[in-house]
């Protein structure tokens, strides 16, 4: 017999499967409308659509089959991994569909334009639709997974924050269990006695157990993991390691020695992957320059009209290998900004405290009227496309630090400056100016350690969302 919690979870999986199917059908009909009514207006050589749409039922089976194969209903994904799962499944579904059409020689009986359009729409829309479906199910307390954390120290608190900061996982931390500590931790009860964990799992309908007690001796830790493994659906262990790359790491098993190793890849050492990043930078830089040239000209005129001084500034910044370069930016401050800043910091203790923490000022009086608009929309950084074309910057990368910030970043410089700085980056999509200075350095270091082309894609998409919502913009 399944417990109510597990029955509820299986109901959620069924509802998610049906919602995926409904979303795919809706996307199909949207693709059909584009194929029938829009594309013929722009591409005259496309023939009139005349197939019976009931004959397309089988393509949905491929999509759903790959969703199942890629563990879309048995694994929990963080938001970025959810997008990767959707794109990967959709790509293989398209490959499978066209393979069937080729082998069966039935290509002429189906509109390949319609299938490709559906695939493109799936790539674009499903990453927005599926997480919202899951969020709706979570709000109804369906598909959520109850989590029990073993431990009550700093590692346990970090484990709780980690899972709660990824709402797409659907985890609900219900309690902690430990042999010592307080009765309550982060508004959750701390149960006494790790040896009684089996009783807590059954009584609370726990799905997953997170073991976050790095202070345990090796043998006790192994015994605890082995004991919990067959009492909960999943056991998550947090190793006593921090500060290393986590994205793309793999576990290597050595069965005879009954041991394992964590493999940490250096994607920067792969010339093909890194070369691809630079090619994308140059290609995108050319396209953006052509597309935004009229807008950049208009902004330059508005900056000149708004206040005296040059429209574009060239500031010294630290680039790859910490070498200095001239970074271009639309001027957003008054010409005497440095003198004004010095006066503000000398006369206003609150402003000085804020600046030392964030290196920014709320409602900065030095910013011009047009400058406020440019900063809120991030348009002030458009001239940095020139730096990208010159090879000094990348579309996505660490922050381009000022030379005077060297004392604050010199310890992390060998990591941060292993890549060219970016127009946007991980810290910009992680709260932007709402985060303190130390957090920005940590994010830049984390980005370089975990760098991959996929991470760049995700940061690019999140940047668009941040700019639209103006999250943290000043």
C-alpha positions in Angstrom: 0.0 0.0 0.0 1.2 3.5 -0.9 1.1 6.2 1.8 -1.1 9.3 1.1 2.0 11.3 0.4 3.2 8.9 -2.3 -0.3 8.6 -3.8 -0.4 12.3 -4.0 3.0 12.4 -5.7 1.9 9.8 -8.3 -1.3 11.8 -9.0 0.9 14.8 -9.6 3.1 12.9 -12.1 -0.1 11.8 -14.0 -1.4 15.4 -14.1 2.0 16.7 -15.3 2.0 14.1 -18.0 -1.5 15.1 -19.1 -0.6 18.8 -19.0 2.5 18.1 -21.1 0.3 16.3 -23.7 -2.2 19.2 -23.7 0.6 21.8 -24.1 2.1 19.9 -27.0 -1.4 19.7 -28.7 -1.8 23.5 -28.2 1.6 24.1 -29.6 0.8 21.9 -32.6 -2.4 23.9 -33.4 -0.4 27.2 -33.1 2.2 25.8 -35.5 -0.7 24.7 -37.8 -2.1 28.3 -37.8 1.4 29.7 -38.6 1.8 27.1 -41.4 -1.6 27.8 -43.0 -2.1 31.5 -42.5 1.3 33.2 -41.9 4.1 31.4 -43.7 2.5 31.4 -47.2 2.3 35.2 -47.0 6.1 35.5 -46.6 7.3 32.3 -48.5 5.4 32.0 -51.7 6.9 28.7 -52.7 5.2 26.9 -49.8 2.4 24.7 -51.1 -1.2 24.9 -49.8 -1.6 22.8 -46.7 -4.0 19.9 -47.5 -3.2 17.0 -45.1 -5.6 15.6 -42.6 -4.3 16.7 -39.2 -5.7 13.6 -37.6 -2.8 11.7 -39.2 -0.3 13.6 -37.0 -1.3 11.9 -33.7 1.8 9.7 -33.6 4.3 12.6 -33.4 3.0 13.4 -29.9 4.0 9.9 -28.8 7.6 10.5 -29.7 7.7 13.8 -27.7 6.1 12.1 -24.6 8.3 9.0 -25.0 11.5 11.1 -24.9 10.1 13.1 -22.0 9.8 9.7 -20.2 13.2 8.5 -21.4 14.9 11.6 -20.2 13.4 11.1 -16.8 11.0 14.1 -17.0 8.6 12.4 -14.6 11.0 10.7 -12.3 13.7 13.3 -11.7 13.6 16.8 -10.2 15.1 19.6 -12.2 16.3 23.0 -11.3 15.0 25.6 -13.7 18.1 25.7 -15.9 18.2 21.9 -16.1 14.5 21.9 -16.9 15.1 24.0 -20.0 18.0 21.7 -21.0 15.7 18.6 -20.5 13.0 20.1 -22.7 15.4 21.1 -25.5 17.2 17.8 -25.5 14.0 15.8 -25.5 12.5 17.9 -28.2 15.6 17.7 -30.4 15.6 13.9 -30.3 11.9 13.8 -30.8 12.3 15.8 -34.1 15.2 13.5 -35.2 13.1 10.4 -34.5 10.1 11.8 -36.4 12.1 12.7 -39.5 13.9 9.4 -39.3 10.5 7.6 -39.4 9.3 9.7 -42.3 12.5 9.0 -44.2 12.6 5.2 -43.6 8.9 4.8 -44.3 9.1 7.0 -47.4 6.0 8.9 -46.2 7.6 12.3 -46.2 5.4 13.7 -48.9 2.3 12.7 -46.8 3.2 15.1 -44.0 4.1 18.7 -43.8 7.8 18.9 -42.8 7.4 22.7 -42.4 4.6 22.1 -39.9 6.7 19.7 -37.9 9.7 22.0 -37.9 7.5 24.9 -36.9 6.1 22.9 -34.0 9.7 22.0 -33.0 10.7 25.6 -33.0 7.7 26.7 -30.9 8.3 23.8 -28.5 11.9 25.1 -28.0 10.6 28.6 -27.4 7.4 28.1 -25.5 7.6 24.9 -23.5 10.4 26.2 -21.2 8.0 28.8 -20.0 4.9 26.6 -19.9 6.2 23.5 -18.1 7.7 25.3 -15.1 4.4 27.2 -14.6 2.4 24.0 -14.8 4.6 22.5 -12.1 4.3 25.7 -10.0 0.5 25.5 -10.2 0.6 21.8 -9.1 3.0 22.7 -6.2 0.6 25.5 -5.1 -2.1 22.9 -4.9 0.2 20.7 -2.8 0.4 18.2 -5.6 3.7 16.8 -6.8 5.6 18.3 -3.9 8.2 16.2 -2.1 8.6 16.3 1.6 12.2 16.5 2.7 13.8 15.7 6.1 17.3 17.1 6.8 19.7 15.2 9.0 21.7 17.7 10.9 21.1 21.1 12.6 24.3 23.0 12.0 25.5 25.3 9.3 25.6 22.6 6.6 21.9 21.7 7.4 20.9 25.4 7.0 22.7 25.7 3.7 21.0 22.5 2.5 17.6 24.0 3.4 18.4 27.3 1.6 19.7 25.4 -1.4 16.5 23.5 -2.1 14.2 26.4 -1.2 16.0 28.7 -3.6 15.2 26.2 -6.4 11.3 26.3 -6.3 11.2 24.3 -9.6 12.3 21.3 -7.6 9.1 21.3 -5.5 10.8 20.3 -2.3 9.2 21.1 1.1 11.5 20.9 4.0 9.3 19.7 6.9 11.8 19.2 9.7 15.4 18.5 10.8 16.6 15.5 12.9 19.7 15.5 15.0 21.1 14.1 18.2 21.8 17.6 19.6 21.0 21.2 18.9 18.0 23.5 19.3 14.3 22.5 19.3 13.6 24.7 16.3 15.8 25.8 13.3 14.7 28.1 10.5 11.0 27.8 11.6 11.3 24.0 11.4 11.2 21.5 14.2 14.4 19.7 15.1 13.5 16.1 16.1 15.7 14.4 18.6 17.6 11.2 17.8 19.0 10.2 14.4 18.5 6.5 15.4 14.8 7.1 15.2 14.9 8.5 11.7 12.9 5.6 10.3 9.9 6.5 12.5 10.1 10.1 11.4 10.2 9.1 7.8 7.0 7.0 8.1 5.1 9.4 10.3 5.9 12.4 8.2 5.4 10.8 4.8 8.9 11.8 3.9 10.0 11.3 0.3 13.7 12.5 0.4 16.3 12.7 3.1 19.2 15.1 2.9 22.2 14.2 5.1 24.1 17.3 6.0 26.3 16.3 8.9 29.9 16.7 7.7 31.2 16.4 11.3 30.2 12.8 11.6 33.1 10.2 11.6 33.5 8.4 8.3 32.2 5.0 9.5 29.1 6.6 11.1 28.4 8.6 8.0 28.6 5.5 5.8 26.3 3.5 8.1 23.8 6.4 8.2 23.6 6.7 4.4 23.3 2.9 4.0 20.5 2.8 6.6 18.5 5.7 5.2 18.9 4.6 1.5 16.2 1.9 1.8 13.9 3.8 4.1 13.3 6.9 1.8 12.7 7.2 -1.9 15.9 9.2 -2.3 18.9 10.0 -0.2 20.9 13.1 -0.9 24.3 13.5 0.7 26.2 16.8 0.9 30.0 16.1 0.9 32.2 18.2 3.0 33.6 20.1 0.0 32.9 23.6 -1.1 34.4 26.2 -3.5 35.0 23.7 -6.4 33.1 23.5 -9.7 29.8 21.6 -9.5 28.3 22.1 -13.0 29.2 19.2 -15.2 30.9 17.2 -12.5 30.6 13.4 -12.7 30.9 10.6 -10.3 33.4 7.9 -11.4 32.9 4.4 -9.9 35.6 1.9 -9.0 33.7 -1.3 -8.1 36.6 -3.5 -7.0 37.9 -0.9 -4.5 34.3 0.1 -3.7 35.2 3.8 -4.0 34.3 6.7 -6.2 35.9 9.9 -7.4 34.4 13.3 -8.4 35.6 14.3 -11.9 35.8 18.0 -12.4 36.2 19.0 -16.0 38.1 22.1 -17.3 36.0 23.2 -20.3 38.4 26.1 -20.8 41.0 23.6 -21.7 38.9 22.4 -24.7 39.9 24.6 -27.6 36.8 23.6 -29.6 34.3 24.6 -26.9 36.1 27.8 -26.0 36.6 28.6 -29.7 32.9 28.1 -30.3 32.2 30.7 -27.6 34.4 33.3 -29.3 32.9 32.6 -32.7 29.4 33.2 -31.2 30.7 36.4 -29.7 32.0 37.8 -32.9 29.0 36.7 -35.0 26.5 38.1 -32.5 28.6 41.2 -32.1 28.3 41.9 -35.9 24.6 41.3 -35.9 23.9 43.4 -32.9 26.0 46.2 -34.2 24.1 46.3 -37.4 20.7 46.0 -35.8 21.2 48.5 -33.0 23.3 51.1 -34.9 20.3 53.5 -35.4 19.4 53.1 -31.7 22.9 53.8 -30.5 23.1 56.9 -32.7 19.8 58.2 -31.2 21.1 57.5 -27.6 24.3 59.3 -28.3 22.4 62.4 -29.4 20.1 62.3 -26.3 23.1 62.0 -24.0 24.7 65.0 -25.6 21.5 67.0 -25.3 20.8 66.0 -21.7 24.2 67.2 -20.3 27.6 68.4 -21.3 30.4 65.9 -21.9 31.1 63.1 -24.3 28.3 60.6 -25.3 30.6 57.6 -24.9 33.2 57.0 -22.2 36.2 54.8 -22.4 37.1 53.5 -18.9 40.1 51.4 -18.0 39.0 47.9 -17.0 40.7 44.6 -16.2 40.3 42.0 -19.0 41.5 38.5 -19.6 44.7 37.7 -17.6 44.0 40.9 -15.7 45.4 43.0 -18.6 43.9 46.5 -18.9 41.7 47.6 -21.8 39.4 50.6 -22.6 35.8 49.6 -21.9 33.2 51.7 -23.8 29.9 52.8 -22.3 27.3 55.5 -22.8 27.9 58.3 -20.2 25.2 58.1 -17.6 26.7 60.5 -15.0 27.5 64.2 -14.8 31.0 65.2 -16.0 32.2 66.0 -12.5 30.9 62.6 -11.1 34.2 61.7 -9.3 34.4 65.0 -7.5 30.7 64.7 -6.5 31.2 61.1 -5.2 34.2 62.2 -3.1 32.1 65.0 -1.5 29.1 62.6 -0.9 31.3 60.0 0.8 33.0 62.6 3.0 29.8 64.2 4.2 27.2 61.4 4.2 28.1 58.4 6.5 25.1 56.4 5.3 26.0 56.8 1.7 29.6 55.9 2.5 28.5 52.7 4.2 26.2 51.8 1.3 28.9 52.5 -1.3 31.5 50.4 0.5 29.0 47.4 0.6 27.6 47.7 -2.9 29.9 50.0 -4.8 26.6 51.7 -5.9 24.4 54.4 -4.5 20.6 54.3 -4.4 19.1 57.3 -6.1 22.6 58.4 -7.0 22.5 62.2 -7.6 25.4 62.0 -10.1 23.3 60.2 -12.6 21.7 62.2 -15.4 18.0 62.0 -16.5 18.7 60.0 -19.6 21.3 58.1 -17.6 18.7 56.7 -15.3 16.7 55.4 -18.2 19.8 53.8 -19.8 20.8 52.1 -16.6 17.3 50.7 -15.9 17.2 49.3 -19.4 20.9 48.3 -19.5 21.2 50.2 -22.8 24.2 52.1 -21.4 26.3 49.0 -22.0 25.5 48.8 -25.8 28.8 50.3 -26.9 30.6 47.4 -25.3 29.7 45.5 -28.5 32.8 47.3 -29.9 34.9 45.7 -27.2 33.4 42.3 -28.1 34.4 42.8 -31.8 37.9 43.8 -30.7 38.2 40.6 -28.7 38.5 42.4 -25.4 35.1 41.3 -24.0 32.6 38.5 -24.4 28.8 38.7 -24.5 28.7 36.7 -21.3 31.4 36.6 -18.7 32.7 37.9 -15.4 32.2 41.6 -14.5 34.8 44.0 -16.1 36.4 45.2 -12.9 38.1 48.6 -12.5 41.8 48.7 -11.8 41.1 50.3 -8.4 39.2 47.2 -7.4 42.3 45.0 -7.6 42.9 44.8 -3.9 39.4 43.3 -3.5 39.7 40.7 -6.2 43.4 39.8 -6.4 42.9 36.5 -4.6 40.2 35.4 -7.1 41.9 37.1 -10.1 43.5 33.9 -11.5 40.1 32.3 -11.7 38.0 35.4 -12.7 40.4 36.6 -15.3 40.8 33.2 -17.0 37.9 34.4 -19.3 37.3 37.8 -21.0 34.8 40.0 -19.1 31.2 40.0 -20.3 28.5 42.5 -21.1 26.3 40.4 -19.0 27.0 37.6 -16.5 25.9 35.4 -13.7 26.0 38.2 -11.0 23.7 40.4 -13.2 21.0 37.7 -13.3 21.4 36.8 -9.6 20.0 40.0 -8.1 22.2 42.5 -9.8 22.8 45.5 -7.6 20.6 44.0 -4.8 23.6 41.9 -3.9 26.7 43.1 -2.0 30.2 43.3 -3.5 31.5 40.1 -2.0 28.6 38.2 -3.6 29.4 39.6 -7.1 33.0 38.3 -6.7 31.8 34.9 -5.6 29.4 34.7 -8.5 32.1 35.6 -11.1 34.4 33.0 -9.6 31.7 30.4 -9.6 30.8 31.2 -13.3 34.4 30.7 -14.5 34.8 27.4 -12.5 31.6 26.1 -13.9 31.7 27.6 -17.3 30.1 25.8 -20.3 28.3 26.9 -23.4 25.0 25.7 -21.8 25.6 28.0 -18.8 26.1 30.9 -21.2 22.8 30.1 -23.0 20.9 30.1 -19.7 22.5 33.4 -18.5 21.5 35.0 -21.8 17.9 33.9 -21.4 17.8 35.0 -17.7 19.4 38.4 -18.7 16.5 39.1 -21.1 14.0 38.4 -18.2 16.0 40.6 -15.8 16.1 43.5 -18.2 12.4 43.2 -18.9 11.5 43.1 -15.2 14.3 45.6 -14.3 15.2 43.4 -11.4 17.8 45.1 -9.3 18.4 47.8 -11.8 19.7 51.2 -10.6 
